[in-house]
Amino acid sequence: MASSIGRRFASRTARQLRFYSTASPGVRSLGVVGAGQMGLGIALVAAQKANVPVTLVDASQAALDKGISFAEKLLAKDVSKQRITQDQADSARSLLRPTTSISELGGVDFVIEAIPEIPHLKFKIFGDLAQICPPHAILATNTSSISITKIAAATTKDPKDMSASSRVVSTHFMNPVPVQKGVEIISGLQTSKQTLDTAVEFCKQMGKIPSVSADAPGFLANRILMPYINEAVICLETGVGDRDAIDAIMKNGTNVPMGPLQLADFIGLDTCLAIMKVLHTETGDSKYRPSVLLGKMVDAGWLGKKSGKGFYDY
Ligand code: NAD
């Protein structure tokens, strides 16, 4: 008798598992919040590679206009270099839908936030996304350094209610998104396995190579990269070498495509400073102290390529 109940239970569980796996919605539409250098790249690659419609939200109409015109330039360049056909470019462009209204994310299956690296802004957006997006939607962040557990906690006032926090994960794309293959996938304490698996699968659909890492300050990529950049700025600040010597020795001596100071300009000096501050405060370890010069350059508004001036002029 017991074994027949056991068999019935086992077969019902197997049926349910089959039902859940086929009913589990694939990612048929994407929302991206923030149309800056990362958000725009993520939206474009999702349209091109995963072939999904992308609702691209930014608080600024000017940022959306600039982003869409940049996407059109990138697509035209791909056509002129015969990497894609005109039809493929037109199809990718038609999948991008820019808007200033976050409430238009009410129908998406997956959303990726790429607004500035400012904790209270991210926490507010995730509280909003939990209300606006459908109950099955994955809520991903592109944060470079903010704890995924903290971002997930911001989705609810009741920590026992994990209906939204279990759907929060990080998909940390690398810059420039159309070029860099790697993406870091990070779970918070609340993230469910299904959320993690969906994020890994969707990043693969976008043609990326995911690496899974833990929710620790800086995760993997920035834990290693940012102290390297910060040390290069300290070398400049203390006169160990000038800008060109620092970049040249690393470029020519370690076969990287650009030196650390130029790379910092490309990433954005404000982003580099914000990440160093997180590493420093979260670990309490003085080895992560941000360079004074880096802080001064951010105070001056010299943020690198995006502001036209950093260690180099653009
Ligand atoms: P960015 O400054 O280029 O773009 C941010 C965009 O967000 C801007 O267009 C801004 O108008 C918009 N925005 C600001 N507040 C908003 C809001 N409340 N709602 C909607 N839009 C809003 O920044 P970025 O370099 O693209 O970085 C975005 C995120 O990606 C950050 O968390 C950053 O740490 C991370 N990241 C950056 C890099 C990099 O190399 N730049 C690499 C990996 C991850």
Boltz pocket constraint, residues with backbone or C-beta under 6 A from the ligand:
constraints:
  - pocket:
      binder: B
      contacts: [[A, 33], [A, 34], [A, 35], [A, 36], [A, 37], [A, 38], [A, 39], [A, 57], [A, 58], [A, 59], [A, 60], [A, 63], [A, 113], [A, 114], [A, 115], [A, 116], [A, 117], [A, 118], [A, 121], [A, 125], [A, 142], [A, 143], [A, 144], [A, 145], [A, 172], [A, 173], [A, 174], [A, 175], [A, 266], [A, 267], [A, 268], [A, 271], [A, 306]]
      max_distance: 6.0
